[in-house]
Amino acid sequence: MGFILISMLIGISGGAISAYSTKYFVGLLITTLSTLSLVGTYYLGIISWVAMAQDVTFLAMIMIILEAVPDSLTYAIMLLPAFFFGARALAWFYKVNIAQETIETREQRKFRLRDEYGVSADGTSLIDTAAS
């Protein structure tokens, strides 16, 4: 049950992140795949050594390990894409159809632009910034 909850947490958060920001999702994806490849390479090496020591094929050793894996882990791995795509679809639907866009007023825009360009609030003098 814990594996399924972890899978749900990872799937829903990854799906929501991917719907709102592709940049963050690509970073998350690259980090995850890099970590999995490093860890997977390490464990596959160990599995191949154990297979050679027990004089069985690599595939037979993988099957022995998969038979020992709890069913909840198998279900968690299978449900991860479902949680991911479900959360992505829900977040996209919310973003497109439900969320309200905040509209900046003229005064808010004026103060934001003055702050960005280093002009005082009354618009008469330049503020000393690190960029100038």
N, C-alpha and C positions, 0 to 999 in steps of 0.2 A: 504494500500500500504506500509505503514511503517513496518507493521508486516512481510510482505513478504520480504522486503529488509533486515530486521534483520535476518530473517530465512535464507536468501541467504548468508549473511555474516557469520553467525555461521556455516552453512553447508559447505561452500567452505573452510573456514579456518580449520574446524575440519577434513575435508577430506584430505586436503593437509598435515596437521600435521600427520595424521595417515599414509599416504603413505611414508613420509620421516622418521618418527621416531615413532616406536611402543611404546617406553618408555614414550615419552611425551603424546601420545594419551591415553595410559592407565591411566596416571595421570589425564588428562583432563576428561576422562570418569568417573573415580572414584569420582572426585570432583563434576562433574555435577550431577551424580546420588545421591550422599550424600546430596547435596544442595536441589535437587528436593524432596528427601524423607523427609527432615526436613520441608521444606516449605509446601509440600503436606500434611503431617500429621497435620500441624497446620490448614490449610484451610479445610481439610476434617472434622476436629473436629468442626470448626465453622459451616460448612454446616450441619453437623448432629444436632447441637444444634438448628439451625434455622428450620430444618425439624421437630424436635420434638416440637418446639414452635408453628409452624403453623399446626401441626397435619397432616403432609403428610409423605409419606415414603421417605427414603433417596434417592432412585433411582428417584422418582418423582421430588425431589428437584434438583438433578443433571441435569435432563432433562430440568427443567425450566431455570437453569443457562446456559446450552448449547444452548438453543433457543435464549438467550439474547446476546450470543457472536457474534461479528461481523464476517461476512463471510471471510474477509481478514485474520483474525486470524486462522480460520479453514483451509483456503488454505495454510497459512504459516506452520502450523503444518504438513499438508499432504506433502508439498514440501520439508521440511527439510531433510528427508532421500534421496530424489532424488538429492538435491544439494550435500549432503555429499558423496554419492556413485559416482556421476558424477565427483566431484572434486578429489576424491581418484583415480578413474580410469585415469583421465587426468594427475594427478601428477605422478602416477606410469608409465604411458606411456612415459612421458617426461623424467623421471629418467632413464628408461631402454633404450629408443631408441634415444633420442635427446641430452641429456646432455653429455658434454665432460668431461672425467676424467682428472684431473690435475695430471701429472706425475712428481714426485719429482726427481730432478737431483741428481747426486752423491754429488755435493758440498752442495746443500740444505740439503740433508740427513745428511751429516757430521756435518754441523753447528747445525742442529736441535738436533742431538744426543749429541753433546758436550754441548749444552745448557741444555738439560734434565738431564745430569749426572754431571753438575757443573764443566766442564773442560773449561779452557780459550779458546779463539778463535784460538790461535796458537797451542793448544794441549799440552802445556808444563807444566801447573800448574793447581792445583785444585782451584776452586773459593769457598770461604767460603759461604756456603748456610745455611739456617735454618735447613735443614734436617741433616747436619753433625755436 
